[in-house]
Amino acid sequence: MTNFDPALFGKIAWEMSGAEIEAASFRRIEAELPDRAGLPPAQWRIARRLIHTTADFSLAARLRFGGDPVAAGLAALRAGAPIYADSMMIRSGISLAKLRRFFPGYGPERLHCYVADPRAAAAAREQGIARSLAALELAREILPGAIVLVGNAPLALAGIVRLAVTAGIRPRLVIGMPVGFVHVEEAKELLLATDIPHVVLAGRRGGSPLAVATLHAIMESGEEL
């Protein structure tokens, strides 16, 4: 590090808190996208949070909303609805502190993910299916009325829609943001064709952090009301 210039440290505002950094980030996002992508406030909060998570302004134009998902999500949160995630990253990323502002009884036991469950792995081997589908079978009892976040496996999202259509198992909100190249766009199209309240990031992009960010943005709207 012989060429390192200590003056570079002067470019960092060391005294800023995390909340101040987030607020400053939001101001910069809104300065760069002053029309807020033409979205109403609750939807804009989701877009803004996704931009904040990725520094990618193009995501705002790829968001799709159906069935008044913010209102549906807030009602489900206030009722203490179970939350199902298709990845452990999502389960770990959801803030229990934020959830408890809506329903004090939220705890780890209300956040469900079975993809790492040995029973899912065994069923996947026996049936020759993906673990994400086997995990859904383990979740059948908690899915009706649940909040569902899919940020990893497109088959999990397709499976949710299949359960809704063929078995009447209907979540109160689905955040559909799987990422990848196989079955991703098709799974999202399936969800878009339903009347289940949903937030979808169209195309191949997505990811667990974006699914978590979307739920947190929905909670922000509840705190603004």
C-alpha positions in Angstrom: 0.0 0.0 0.0 2.9 2.3 -0.6 0.8 4.4 -3.1 -2.2 4.7 -0.7 -3.2 8.3 -0.2 -4.6 8.9 3.3 -6.5 12.0 2.0 -9.0 9.5 0.5 -10.3 9.0 4.1 -11.5 12.6 3.9 -14.2 11.6 1.4 -16.0 9.6 4.0 -18.5 11.2 6.3 -17.6 9.0 9.3 -20.1 10.6 11.6 -23.2 9.6 9.6 -25.5 7.1 11.2 -27.0 4.2 9.2 -30.4 6.0 9.2 -28.8 9.2 7.9 -27.0 7.3 5.1 -30.3 5.6 4.1 -32.2 8.9 4.0 -29.4 10.5 2.0 -29.5 7.5 -0.4 -33.3 7.9 -0.9 -32.8 11.6 -1.6 -30.3 10.9 -4.3 -32.5 8.2 -5.8 -35.4 10.6 -6.0 -33.2 13.3 -7.4 -32.2 11.0 -10.2 -35.7 9.8 -10.9 -37.9 12.8 -10.0 -41.0 11.4 -11.7 -40.8 8.4 -9.4 -41.3 6.2 -12.5 -44.9 7.4 -12.6 -45.8 5.1 -9.6 -48.2 5.9 -6.8 -46.6 6.3 -3.3 -46.9 2.8 -2.0 -45.6 1.2 -5.2 -42.8 3.8 -5.4 -41.6 2.8 -2.0 -41.1 -0.7 -3.3 -39.3 0.6 -6.4 -37.1 2.9 -4.3 -36.2 0.2 -1.9 -35.2 -2.1 -4.8 -33.1 0.6 -6.4 -31.5 1.2 -3.0 -30.7 -2.5 -2.8 -29.1 -2.8 -6.2 -28.3 0.8 -7.5 -30.2 -0.2 -10.6 -32.8 2.3 -11.7 -34.1 0.0 -14.5 -35.9 -2.2 -11.9 -38.6 0.4 -11.4 -40.0 -0.1 -14.9 -40.0 -3.9 -14.5 -42.2 -4.1 -11.4 -45.7 -5.5 -11.9 -48.5 -5.2 -9.2 -51.7 -7.0 -9.0 -54.6 -7.2 -6.5 -53.6 -4.2 -4.4 -50.6 -6.1 -2.9 -49.5 -3.4 -0.4 -53.0 -3.3 1.3 -53.2 -7.1 1.2 -49.7 -7.5 2.7 -50.3 -4.9 5.4 -53.6 -6.6 6.4 -51.9 -10.0 6.5 -49.0 -8.6 8.6 -51.4 -7.0 11.1 -53.2 -10.4 11.4 -49.9 -12.2 12.1 -50.0 -14.2 8.9 -47.4 -16.9 8.6 -44.5 -16.1 6.2 -43.2 -18.7 3.7 -39.8 -18.2 2.0 -38.3 -20.3 -0.7 -34.7 -19.7 0.6 -33.0 -19.5 4.0 -31.5 -16.2 2.9 -35.0 -14.7 2.7 -35.9 -16.1 6.1 -32.7 -14.7 7.6 -33.1 -11.4 6.0 -36.6 -10.5 7.2 -36.5 -8.1 10.1 -38.4 -9.5 13.1 -38.3 -6.0 14.7 -40.1 -4.6 11.7 -42.6 -7.4 11.7 -43.4 -6.9 15.4 -44.4 -3.3 14.7 -47.5 -4.8 13.0 -48.0 -7.9 15.1 -46.1 -8.3 18.4 -46.4 -12.1 18.2 -44.1 -12.5 15.2 -41.1 -14.7 16.0 -38.9 -17.1 14.1 -41.5 -19.8 14.4 -43.8 -17.8 12.0 -41.1 -17.6 9.3 -41.1 -20.9 7.4 -38.6 -22.3 4.9 -38.4 -26.0 4.3 -35.9 -26.2 1.4 -33.1 -27.3 3.8 -35.4 -29.8 5.6 -34.2 -33.4 5.3 -37.7 -34.4 4.5 -37.7 -32.2 1.5 -34.4 -33.6 0.3 -35.6 -37.1 0.7 -38.9 -36.5 -1.1 -37.1 -34.7 -3.9 -34.8 -37.8 -4.4 -37.7 -40.3 -4.2 -40.0 -38.3 -6.6 -37.3 -37.0 -8.9 -38.4 -33.4 -8.4 -36.7 -30.2 -7.2 -36.3 -29.6 -3.5 -38.2 -26.3 -3.9 -41.3 -28.3 -4.9 -40.9 -30.9 -2.2 -40.6 -28.1 0.3 -44.0 -26.7 -0.8 -45.6 -30.0 0.1 -44.3 -29.6 3.6 -45.7 -26.1 3.7 -49.3 -26.9 2.5 -50.9 -26.3 5.9 -49.4 -22.8 6.4 -49.7 -21.5 2.9 -53.4 -20.6 2.9 -53.5 -17.0 4.1 -49.7 -16.7 4.2 -47.3 -14.2 2.8 -45.1 -15.9 0.3 -41.7 -14.7 -0.8 -39.9 -16.3 -3.7 -36.5 -15.0 -4.6 -34.6 -18.0 -5.7 -36.5 -21.0 -7.2 -38.8 -20.4 -10.2 -40.4 -23.8 -9.6 -41.4 -22.7 -6.1 -43.3 -19.8 -7.6 -44.9 -22.0 -10.3 -45.8 -24.5 -7.6 -47.5 -21.9 -5.5 -49.7 -21.0 -8.5 -50.4 -24.6 -9.2 -51.5 -25.2 -5.6 -53.8 -22.1 -5.8 -55.4 -23.2 -9.1 -55.7 -26.9 -8.5 -56.1 -27.1 -4.7 -57.5 -23.8 -3.7 -54.5 -23.1 -1.5 -54.4 -19.3 -1.7 -51.8 -17.0 0.0 -52.7 -13.5 0.9 -49.7 -12.0 -0.9 -47.0 -13.5 -3.2 -43.8 -11.6 -3.8 -42.5 -13.3 -7.0 -38.9 -12.5 -7.7 -37.0 -15.7 -8.6 -33.9 -15.2 -10.6 -32.3 -17.2 -13.4 -32.7 -18.6 -16.9 -34.9 -21.7 -16.8 -38.6 -21.4 -15.9 -38.1 -17.9 -14.5 -40.2 -15.8 -16.9 -42.8 -18.6 -17.2 -43.3 -18.9 -13.5 -43.7 -15.1 -13.2 -46.3 -15.2 -16.1 -48.2 -17.8 -14.2 -48.5 -15.6 -11.1 -49.3 -12.5 -13.2 -52.3 -14.4 -14.7 -53.9 -14.9 -11.2 -55.9 -12.6 -9.0 -53.7 -13.4 -6.0 -52.3 -10.1 -4.7 -48.7 -10.0 -6.0 -45.6 -8.0 -6.7 -43.5 -9.4 -9.6 -40.2 -8.3 -11.1 -40.7 -9.1 -14.7 -38.0 -10.8 -16.7 -35.1 -13.0 -15.6 -33.9 -10.7 -12.8 -34.7 -11.2 -9.1 -33.1 -12.6 -6.1 -33.7 -13.2 -2.4 -32.4 -9.7 -1.3 -35.0 -8.1 -3.6 -37.8 -10.2 -2.2 -36.9 -9.2 1.3 -36.5 -5.6 0.3 -40.0 -5.7 -1.2 -41.6 -6.9 2.0 -39.7 -4.3 4.0 -40.9 -1.6 1.6 -44.5 -2.8 2.1 -44.0 -2.4 5.9 -42.7 1.2 5.3 -46.0 2.0 3.7 -47.8 0.8 6.8 -45.6 3.0 9.0 -46.4 6.0 6.8 -50.2 5.6 7.2 
